[in-house]
Amino acid sequence: MSVDARRRSRWGIGRQIERRDGAESVAPFTTRRQWLQLGAIMAAGAALYLVHSFLRFRNYEAKGYDLGIFDQAVRQYALFREPLVPIKGVDFNILGDHFHPILALLAPLYWIWDDPRMLNIAMTALLVSSCVPVYLFIRRRFSHTTALIAAGALVLWWPFQAMVNWDFHEIAFGVPIAAWVVWAIDGRRYWLATSLSAVLLTVREDMGVTLLAIALVLAIKRAWAPAVVTAVLGVAGYVFATSVVIPHFSPEGEFGYWQFTALGPDMGSSIAFILSQPLDAIAVLFDHPLKIGLWLLHFAALWLLPFLSPYTLIGAPILLSRLFNDRLNVWSPVYQYDAILAPIFLMAALEALSRIGVWRQGRHPHRDPRRRRLPVIFVSVLLGCGVVGTLFFPQVFPFQRTVTGQNWQRSEWAHALDRAVKSIPDDVCIEAADNAVPHLVDRTYVGLHGDMGDELATWMIIDTTVEELGGWDPLTPDEALDRAERLGYEPVSADDHGIWVLHRDRPVDPACVQYVP
């Protein structure tokens, strides 16, 4: 026996020790070649993500909501300033909107390249890094081939495509962290899971509820002390974010994202409704075709297996909070909301598949070739769904436009927006159409139409080819043009493929010059 083999044997690496749930108590040894193969899949996914993202930016498909918002926040962090985001309003501190202090970790990236595309590079790294815990989780139960194909399927799956297509969002941090939480619980590293869960609290204020779900899973595993600590952290984190930090920075002085009126006017009444009328509450989850479609997209390709795993509970608050939400757009699969659920549900499905195999095939299922084939078939079908979707269904798999070459050509509309952006001087305040905003954040004080008051801006870019110009309460192009005339703006460039540039002659406010040094 070689020295390496003796060392692996001594430390238990590579031993096949079965647990009740089908996982091995010691993960099989992973060779350098296998790590390189996983790295190749991650690199290929990253390359595809970046190409798609950079083409969208070049084609003026990236928007102020959300790429421009996060650029302004991180840019101010990089300047060691409070994160004021004009896209949300004059002197609007982004911590009054959502609680995501983890964004400050991205500030050093702007010392390398202060461009909004740097955020998409960071998002790409975060998404593909989730392949590592997913691979290790699956490797405990199945072969390297199964784990590798699963990683490839995850990279190409629709929630990741939707997130890349929507550009950076703070939930990108939660994707790998949540995957590592599942991996840690599965490996009986319960206090590590609690520590990682605490980090989730810095991603978004609603992660406090997710911590309660993690605590429930820990309790199912009979890890009582970590479960209690995780639950306390979840409650404390949610209360601190929504009752202290956000109200402190919010212009309204309160947390303004209660949008679950189908359940009740506040959290207390909503909980009472769910407990007293559970059937009516369940009906809310299926009362629209988009909701039914979301259920099918998440679980049909996974053969409904996640419903057999306790790990699905970790993703349940995130999914259910969307389906209970009043806003129709959060039920749609085209936004960033589903990315954090993808690795959780994939790992849950394979955990369930492993336990089913143990139950059906006896004490030593790893000796049965049928058990080895089924997981490979499962992940291969999932990968095949991703490939077919990417080639033929751009409504759910937006990379279709990149792999088929549709978005490699720039439209005349994009050229017109490019001319409009280049005509705007540096260090001015400007109200711009949503698609123009990300191209102005690095050199102007830019916001959306109607969100900056009437006195601050001296330039406007209006896009008359869209129904609305972006923002929480968006103006239509006609409303923006009427407002511009009322405020004394004159056309600089009129109706260039639907794009208008307007200017009014007045001194530039010092706030405009000082915002982006």
VOBA-501927 format. One record per residue (C-alpha): residue in one letter; x, y, z. Coordinates in steps of 0.001 Angstrom, whole numbers, padded with zeros to 6 digits, always signed. Example, Ala and Ser with C-alpha at 12.3 -4.5 7.8 and 13.67 -1.06 7.14 Angstrom:
A+012300-004500+007800
S+013670-001060+007140
REM end
This chain:
M+000000+000000+000000
S+001347+003434-000952
V+001923+006226+001576
D-001049+008202+000154
A-003268+005134+000336
R-002270+004458+003952
R-002934+008108+004840
R-006361+008022+003206
S-007176+004798+005000
R-006008+006176+008334
W-008152+009291+008023
G-011149+007446+006616
I-010949+008998+003140
G-012538+006779+000546
R-014200+004384+002987
Q-017758+003289+002193
I-019679+003678+005483
E-023440+003792+005006
R-025915+005932+006933
R-029679+005467+007122
D-030309+008237+004614
G-028029+006650+002026
A-025129+009037+002509
E-021665+007983+003518
S-020408+009231+006849
V-017049+009883+005180
A-017093+011312+001675
P-015241+009378-001027
F-011828+010639-002000
T-011946+013094-004927
T-008924+013034-007203
R-007236+016043-008737
R-008546+014990-012143
Q-012116+014944-010837
W-011699+018401-009320
L-010383+019649-012656
Q-013418+018215-014420
L-015715+020025-011998
G-013668+023195-012495
A-014052+022861-016269
I-017837+022744-015934
M-017797+025770-013661
A-015492+027657-016041
A-017699+026835-019031
G-020761+028016-017129
A-018994+031210-016068
A-017958+031928-019639
L-021535+031484-020877
Y-022892+033681-018083
L-020417+036479-018788
V-020940+036423-022541
H-024704+036625-022093
S-024412+039329-019446
F-021961+041490-021372
L-024020+041210-024562
R-027100+042356-022667
F-025198+045337-021314
R-023848+046245-024740
N-027354+045953-026218
Y-028854+048252-023564
E-030954+045468-022049
A-029530+045923-018547
K-031669+048232-016426
G-031537+050662-013557
Y-033752+048194-011678
D-031702+046373-010436
L-028197+046687-011880
G-028074+050477-011623
I-029345+050423-008036
F-026700+047990-006843
D-023972+049773-008778
Q-024751+053042-007036
A-024821+051338-003627
V-021560+049436-004084
R-019894+052437-005720
Q-020634+054517-002634
Y-019349+051748-000365
A-016151+051744-002438
L-015826+055479-001737
F-016343+054832+002016
R-019675+056652+001946
E-023174+055741+002993
P-024998+053907+000169
L-027162+056703-001264
V-028990+055543-004389
P-030588+058311-006501
I-032412+055718-008597
K-034572+055090-005531
G-034896+058808-004755
V-032909+061849-003687
D-030674+061039-000689
F-032231+057576-000470
N-030121+055218+001663
I-030480+051723+000229
L-030544+050239+003745
G-033944+051881+004092
D-035190+049590+001333
H-033674+046201+002097
F-031148+044945+004638
H-028121+043633+002730
P-024898+044857+004347
I-023049+041972+002681
L-022961+044169-000440
A-020108+046116+001142
L-017867+043088+000497
L-018011+043954-003209
A-016502+047422-002710
P-012886+046326-003318
L-013885+045056-006758
Y-014637+048655-007748
W-011073+049606-006876
I-010097+047251-009714
W-012761+048228-012252
D-015505+050700-011342
D-018060+049468-013837
P-021523+047958-013241
R-020431+044883-015176
M-018116+044092-012283
L-021221+043208-010286
N-022220+040669-012907
I-018735+039182-012766
A-019171+038789-009008
M-022640+037294-009506
T-021222+034788-011976
A-018550+033699-009505
L-021124+033297-006735
L-023509+031248-008868
V-020967+028822-010285
S-019305+028403-006875
S-022497+026739-005648
C-021516+023759-007805
V-018885+022821-005193
P-021236+022093-002254
V-023726+020481-004632
Y-021016+018217-006028
L-019736+017274-002562
F-023262+016619-001302
I-024061+014266-004167
R-020644+012633-004031
R-021440+011370-000529
R-024134+009169-002030
F-023392+008588-005661
S-020619+008418-008210
H-018385+011173-009483
T-020207+010999-012812
T-023577+011602-011182
A-022248+014543-009165
L-020527+016030-012204
I-023609+015818-014415
A-025692+017325-011607
A-023310+020285-011406
G-023627+020799-015142
A-027412+020587-014936
L-027448+023180-012154
V-025290+025587-014159
L-027648+025351-017130
W-030914+025223-015167
W-033493+027968-015702
P-033260+029740-012287
F-029581+030499-012862
Q-030287+031629-016417
A-033084+033886-015182
M-030822+035502-012603
V-028016+036166-015068
N-030561+037575-017496
W-031855+039961-014821
D-028350+041087-013763
F-026932+041367-010279
H-029091+041025-007186
E-028135+040593-003531
I-029684+037119-003483
A-026626+035950-005458
F-024767+035781-002149
G-027442+033522-000729
V-027157+030900-003476
P-023816+029334-002460
I-024362+030015+001250
A-027673+028116+001236
A-026058+025232-000652
W-023245+025052+001900
V-025832+025066+004714
V-027486+021967+003240
W-024079+020330+002771
A-023109+021107+006376
I-026341+019717+007844
D-026044+016616+005696
G-022504+016064+006945
R-023577+016514+010580
R-021611+019726+010838
Y-024504+021344+012650
W-022701+024259+014261
L-021131+025110+010917
A-024646+025177+009451
T-025690+027578+012194
S-022701+029825+011499
L-023406+029883+007772
S-027051+030608+008495
A-026014+033655+010506
V-024231+034955+007401
L-027503+034603+005478
L-028965+037289+007731
T-026684+039839+006037
V-028013+038939+002581
R-031600+040096+002997
E-034000+040802+005835
D-036357+037920+004972
M-033563+035375+005472
G-034534+035432+009144
V-037583+033347+008232
T-035346+030991+006245
L-033304+030481+009415
L-036446+029240+011149
A-036794+026626+008399
I-033125+025664+008818
A-033745+025339+012546
L-036658+023000+011824
V-034415+020781+009683
L-031793+020762+012438
A-034497+019722+014892
I-035523+016888+012573
K-031886+015802+012665
R-032086+016017+016504
A-029403+018691+016627
W-031297+020461+019396
A-028803+023099+020518
P-027899+024302+016979
A-031621+024305+016140
V-032475+026560+019074
V-029588+028938+018382
T-030461+029128+014672
A-034112+029856+015458
V-033197+032598+017928
L-030806+034127+015397
G-033529+034030+012755
V-036095+035824+014887
A-033572+038339+016212
G-032157+039012+012750
Y-035565+039562+011197
V-036714+041879+013965
F-033443+043823+013931
A-033563+044326+010157
T-037257+045147+009785
S-037879+047000+013044
V-034585+048804+013613
V-032316+049216+010586
I-034783+049612+007715
P-037139+052008+009573
H-034124+054067+010661
F-032986+054666+007085
S-036381+054588+005341
P-037888+057965+004358
E-041244+056695+005654
G-039706+055494+008918
E-041036+051954+008544
F-040539+048664+006747
G-042703+049010+003680
Y-042727+045580+002069
W-045781+043906+003560
Q-047476+042660+000370
F-049433+039633+001531
T-052919+041076+001797
A-054446+037796+000552
L-053528+036485+004019
G-054075+039583+006109
P-053048+043206+006685
D-050056+042258+008878
M-047945+039298+009967
G-050050+038450+013032
S-053311+038269+011135
S-051650+036340+008312
I-050332+033671+010675
A-053765+033428+012259
F-055347+033004+008814
I-052920+030230+007844
L-053486+028359+011097
S-057263+028780+011224
Q-058014+028361+007519
P-055212+026183+006111
L-057179+024992+003076
D-057947+028567+002034
A-054296+029486+002518
I-053194+026556+000365
A-055653+027622-002334
V-053861+030984-002570
L-050720+029133-003649
F-052441+027796-006780
D-054911+030526-007730
H-053113+031789-010857
P-051631+030040-013932
L-048245+031641-013240
K-048194+030086-009781
I-049023+026655-011171
G-046337+027116-013803
L-043791+027998-011133
W-044611+024842-009164
L-044184+022732-012303
L-040937+024379-013344
H-039383+023780-009952
F-040554+020235-009294
A-041672+018423-012465
A-038163+017982-013866
L-037044+016827-010403
W-039707+014077-010473
L-041398+015645-007399
L-038619+014087-005305
P-037897+017243-003253
F-041234+016748-001496
L-039754+013611+000085
S-036760+015398+001604
P-036588+017567+004726
Y-034061+019814+002981
T-036880+021227+000849
L-038115+022941+004020
I-035130+025296+003773
G-036407+026683+000483
A-040067+026655+001470
P-040235+030149+003067
I-038664+031723-000004
L-040996+030006-002452
L-044156+030391-000370
S-043492+034061+000369
R-043501+034695-003376
L-046664+032734-004030
F-048480+034479-001173
N-047265+037878-002426
D-049705+040309-004026
R-047397+041237-006903
L-047970+039196-010044
N-044429+039714-011304
V-042854+037749-008425
W-044770+034653-009528
S-043013+034725-012884
P-039910+032579-013542
V-038017+035348-015339
Y-036552+037116-012300
Q-033736+036398-009846
Y-035898+035014-007059
D-035570+031327-007959
A-031783+031063-008089
I-031363+030367-004373
L-033944+027577-004609
A-032257+025679-007452
P-029390+024050-005509
I-031599+023422-002467
F-034248+021550-004433
L-031667+019666-006515
M-029866+018439-003392
A-033191+017572-001772
A-034224+015524-004812
L-031019+013496-004804
E-031194+012982-001038
A-034696+011575-001481
L-033599+009433-004418
S-030816+008014-002272
R-033138+007096+000578
I-035654+005526-001790
G-032869+003420-003220
V-031787+002262+000227
W-035331+001335+001216
R-036125-000554-001969
Q-032848-002357-002556
G-031633-003488+000819
R-028789-002898+003190
H-026028-002599+000594
P-027599-000747-002354
H-024216+000390-003653
R-023645-003191-004797
D-026767-003134-006973
P-026032-001759-010491
R-029611-000523-010804
R-029022+001997-008021
R-025963+003306-009823
R-027879+003782-013066
L-030972+005561-011741
P-029184+008621-010310
V-027203+009040-013529
I-030416+008819-015518
F-032078+011355-013220
V-029362+014004-013512
S-028908+013305-017236
V-032601+013946-017842
L-032310+017194-015880
L-029282+018242-017924
G-031138+017291-021096
C-034062+019500-020056
G-031623+022371-019625
V-030076+021805-023044
V-033439+021505-024819
G-034811+024508-022971
T-031771+026590-023837
L-032098+025738-027513
F-035855+026135-027940
F-037583+027944-025048
P-036229+031475-024550
Q-039212+032497-022407
V-037800+030420-019524
F-034230+029754-020699
P-033014+033195-021888
F-029553+031958-022869
Q-031256+030751-026053
R-030717+034195-027532
T-026980+033961-026888
V-026318+030390-028022
T-028354+030913-031207
G-026707+034272-031964
Q-029855+036394-031758
N-028398+038986-029416
W-024992+039261-031023
Q-026301+042021-033295
R-026998+045469-031892
S-030355+047003-032831
E-030798+050518-034181
W-032650+051321-030971
A-029566+050331-028951
H-027360+052451-031216
A-029709+055392-030622
L-029527+054915-026852
D-025763+054741-027133
R-025690+058078-028964
A-027981+059581-026337
V-025807+058398-023433
K-022637+059695-025078
S-024213+063131-025498
I-024639+063543-021720
P-021810+065461-019965
D-020086+064110-016876
D-021026+065229-013345
V-024599+066262-014072
C-027947+065211-012650
I-030068+063372-015177
E-033385+061578-015321
A-033075+058661-017715
A-035005+055756-019139
D-034438+052511-017234
N-032277+050944-019937
A-029978+053959-020148
V-029323+054196-016405
P-026596+051504-016062
H-024543+053317-018718
L-024606+056578-016760
V-024034+055474-013153
D-020243+055722-013351
R-020128+059441-014238
T-023434+061135-013378
Y-026029+061492-010630
V-028752+059521-012403
G-032290+058616-011423
L-035547+057605-013047
H-038198+059970-014339
G-040246+061613-011611
D-038211+060161-008729
M-035769+063063-008257
G-038120+065976-007798
D-038455+068835-010281
E-035406+070967-009474
L-032313+068775-009475
A-031901+067323-012973
T-030840+069348-016008
W-030840+066501-018561
M-033334+063844-019609
I-033305+060746-021791
I-036802+059550-022689
D-037508+056301-024539
T-040844+056477-026349
T-040670+052847-027556
V-041615+051435-024135
E-044864+051548-022177
E-043261+052924-019014
L-039901+054390-018083
G-039096+052359-014977
G-039241+052779-011225
W-041657+051979-008426
D-044314+054354-009791
P-043189+054737-013425
L-044163+057490-015831
T-045243+056760-019367
P-043202+058356-022178
D-046026+060826-022887
E-046182+061801-019212
A-042414+062295-019158
L-042478+064452-022310
D-045302+066600-020918
R-043417+067003-017661
A-040218+067933-019504
E-042057+070657-021423
R-043612+071965-018226
L-040195+072151-016527
G-038582+074046-019389
Y-036583+071330-021141
E-035679+071714-024807
P-034938+068840-027216
V-031282+068230-028009
S-032038+065116-030042
A-035637+064396-031037
D-037101+060968-031773
D-033903+059157-032760
H-035475+055716-033198
G-037785+056682-030351
I-035068+058163-028110
W-035262+061797-026964
V-032495+063796-025273
L-033589+067003-023554
H-031767+069730-021628
R-032614+072845-019657
D-030198+075706-019119
R-029586+076106-015404
P-026547+075685-013082
V-025542+072167-012145
D-026294+071414-008506
P-023130+070709-006435
A-024653+067391-005337
C-024422+066211-008938
V-020710+066967-009171
Q-019822+065459-005798
Y-021748+062192-006116
V-019281+060419-008433
P-015795+061899-007960
REM end
